[in-house]
Amino acid sequence: MATAIPETGTGAEKPVSARDVGLTVREFQPGDEAAFRQLNEEWIVRYFKLEPKDEHALKHPQEVILDKGGRIFFALRDGSIIGCCALLAMEPGEFEVAKMAVTPYARGGGVGWHLLNAVVEAAKRDGVKRLYLETNHALTPAIRLYKAVGFTAVPEERVVPSPYARADVFMEIWLRED
């Protein structure tokens, strides 16, 4: 079972570059629940607070995400999980990019970019039409990443209220036109 790398005490606290040999992306496997929860709780409680919807999804990723047609991807280095990103099924052909996290020591080294691009490419291969996401204006590195990958602001007239109190930025990327 792969586990998330602790933030300190490993001797590997330097930033990790996605270009380094050894970074792989794979989908959820049984036993990944704890790493998924740890990675997401770390960033949520650092900037916001865990909301009831977070608690439920992080305790039950199989039920909340996977059993409903979603997917969870993990970035690994040397067999240890250092990042995650989920696709939550919405309408047919549309998914929400959610619960994206990179362990603190690996941030800024391209891991998030590599992981998000792998998720977008998997969605394209599956014929997904649109990816959507919600974030917060305070998470400027994340917003820069989303823009770099091709996400743009959802037009105000199409913004649907979020169940998350922290969500105030809404973005999307169209992968195919019908």
Secondary structure, DSSP 8 states (H G I E B T S, - for coil): ---B--SSSSS--S---TTSTTEEEEE--TT-HHHHHHHHHHHHHHHS---HHHHHHHH-HHHHTGGGT-EEEEEEETTEEEEEEEEEE-STTEEEEEEEEE-GGGTTTTHHHHHHHHHHHHHHHTT--EEEEEE-TT-HHHHHHHHHHT-EE--GGG----S-TT--EEEEEE----
